[in-house]
Amino acid sequence: MKIVTTLFLFLAISCSAELLNPKTENEKFIQGKWHLSGTTGDDDKIAWFLEWEFNDGNFTQNGYPPIRKKGKHKVIKDEENSLTLKLFEQKGTWGEAASDLKIIVDRKNNTLSIQRKSGFKKVTNEERT
C-alpha cells in the first residue's frame, strides 16, 4: 500500500500545472495581446490607445495617455461568453491592490470587451513591434 501511495504522490507532483488546472475555452481565447485605439475631442483630436496582454496567468496593460501595469491573474468566474479575472501582485500606474476585471468574449467578431470598452482586437505576430 505504501508503494502505491508513494507512486500516486510522485505522479501527482510530476504532472504539469496545465494538466492539474486546464484552461477553459474563454481563457484560451484571451491569451495574447489585445489592442483598442481611438480619438477624443471634437476640434482638437487627441489619440489614445489601450493594450492588454494575457499570458498564462500573467498580464500587462499599456496605453496612452500613459498607463502601465503588470501583474498576475486568475479566473474567478467563467460563463458562456465572459470571464472575470482577479488581478493581483500588481505594479504600475494604478496601485497594487487586488481587483476584478470583467471580459466579454465575442468569438463571432474575434473581439473582447474589457472594462466596458468594446472592440479590442488581437494583435497578430506581424503587427507586433
C-alpha positions as CSV (number, residue, x, y, z in Angstrom):
1,M,0.0,0.0,0.0
2,K,2.9,2.4,0.8
3,I,4.3,1.8,-2.7
4,V,1.0,2.6,-4.4
5,T,0.6,5.8,-2.3
6,T,4.2,6.9,-3.0
7,L,3.8,6.2,-6.7
8,F,0.5,8.1,-6.8
9,L,2.1,11.1,-5.0
10,F,5.0,11.1,-7.3
11,L,2.8,11.1,-10.4
12,A,0.6,13.9,-8.9
13,I,3.6,16.1,-8.2
14,S,5.1,15.3,-11.6
15,C,2.0,16.4,-13.5
16,S,2.2,19.8,-15.1
17,A,0.1,22.7,-13.9
18,E,-1.7,22.6,-17.3
19,L,-3.0,19.1,-16.5
20,L,-4.0,20.0,-13.0
21,N,-5.6,23.3,-14.0
22,P,-6.6,23.2,-17.7
23,K,-7.7,26.4,-19.3
24,T,-11.3,26.9,-20.3
25,E,-12.1,27.9,-23.9
26,N,-12.6,31.5,-22.8
27,E,-9.3,31.6,-21.0
28,K,-7.6,30.1,-24.1
29,F,-9.3,32.7,-26.3
30,I,-7.9,35.7,-24.4
31,Q,-4.3,34.6,-24.5
32,G,-2.1,37.1,-26.3
33,K,-2.1,40.9,-26.9
34,W,-5.3,42.9,-27.4
35,H,-5.4,46.5,-28.7
36,L,-8.0,49.3,-28.8
37,S,-7.5,52.8,-30.0
38,G,-9.3,56.0,-31.0
39,T,-9.5,59.7,-30.6
40,T,-11.3,62.0,-28.2
41,G,-12.4,65.6,-28.5
42,D,-14.2,67.4,-31.3
43,D,-11.9,70.0,-32.7
44,D,-8.6,69.1,-31.1
45,K,-8.5,65.3,-31.7
46,I,-6.4,63.5,-29.1
47,A,-5.3,60.0,-29.9
48,W,-5.4,57.3,-27.3
49,F,-4.8,53.5,-27.2
50,L,-5.1,50.7,-24.6
51,E,-3.5,47.3,-24.8
52,W,-4.0,44.2,-22.6
53,E,-1.8,41.1,-22.8
54,F,-2.7,37.9,-21.1
55,N,0.0,35.2,-20.9
56,D,-0.6,32.0,-18.8
57,G,-1.6,33.8,-15.5
58,N,0.3,37.0,-16.1
59,F,-1.0,40.2,-17.6
60,T,0.3,43.6,-18.8
61,Q,-1.7,46.8,-19.5
62,N,-0.2,49.6,-21.5
63,G,-1.7,52.7,-23.0
64,Y,-1.7,56.4,-23.9
65,P,-2.2,58.7,-22.2
66,P,0.4,56.9,-20.2
67,I,-0.7,53.9,-18.3
68,R,1.4,50.9,-17.4
69,K,0.6,47.9,-15.2
70,K,1.6,44.3,-14.9
71,G,0.8,41.5,-12.5
72,K,-0.8,38.1,-12.2
73,H,-4.4,37.0,-12.8
74,K,-6.6,34.0,-12.1
75,V,-10.1,33.2,-13.4
76,I,-12.7,33.6,-10.7
77,K,-15.8,33.3,-12.8
78,D,-16.2,31.7,-16.3
79,E,-19.6,31.9,-18.0
80,E,-20.6,31.2,-21.6
81,N,-19.2,34.4,-23.1
82,S,-17.5,36.2,-20.3
83,L,-14.7,35.8,-17.8
84,T,-14.0,37.6,-14.5
85,L,-10.3,37.7,-13.6
86,K,-8.8,38.5,-10.2
87,L,-5.8,40.8,-10.8
88,F,-3.1,40.6,-8.1
89,E,0.6,41.3,-7.4
90,Q,0.1,44.4,-9.5
91,K,2.7,47.0,-10.1
92,G,2.2,50.2,-12.1
93,T,0.1,53.2,-12.6
94,W,-3.0,52.4,-10.5
95,G,-1.6,50.8,-7.4
96,E,-1.1,47.3,-6.1
97,A,-4.5,46.4,-4.6
98,A,-6.1,43.3,-6.0
99,S,-9.1,44.0,-8.3
100,D,-11.5,42.2,-10.6
101,L,-11.5,42.6,-14.4
102,K,-14.6,41.7,-16.4
103,I,-14.0,40.5,-20.0
104,I,-16.8,39.8,-22.6
105,V,-15.7,37.4,-25.3
106,D,-17.1,37.9,-28.8
107,R,-15.9,34.9,-30.9
108,K,-18.1,35.9,-33.9
109,N,-16.1,39.1,-34.4
110,N,-12.9,37.9,-32.7
111,T,-13.0,40.8,-30.2
112,L,-13.1,41.4,-26.5
113,S,-14.8,44.0,-24.3
114,I,-12.6,44.8,-21.3
115,Q,-13.8,47.1,-18.5
116,R,-16.8,48.1,-20.6
117,K,-14.6,49.1,-23.5
118,S,-15.7,47.2,-26.7
119,G,-13.7,46.3,-29.8
120,F,-10.3,45.1,-28.5
121,K,-8.7,43.2,-31.4
122,K,-6.0,40.6,-31.1
123,V,-2.5,41.8,-32.2
124,T,-1.0,39.3,-34.6
125,N,2.7,38.5,-34.7
126,E,3.1,40.6,-37.9
127,E,1.6,43.7,-36.1
128,R,3.8,43.4,-33.0
129,T,6.6,45.9,-32.7
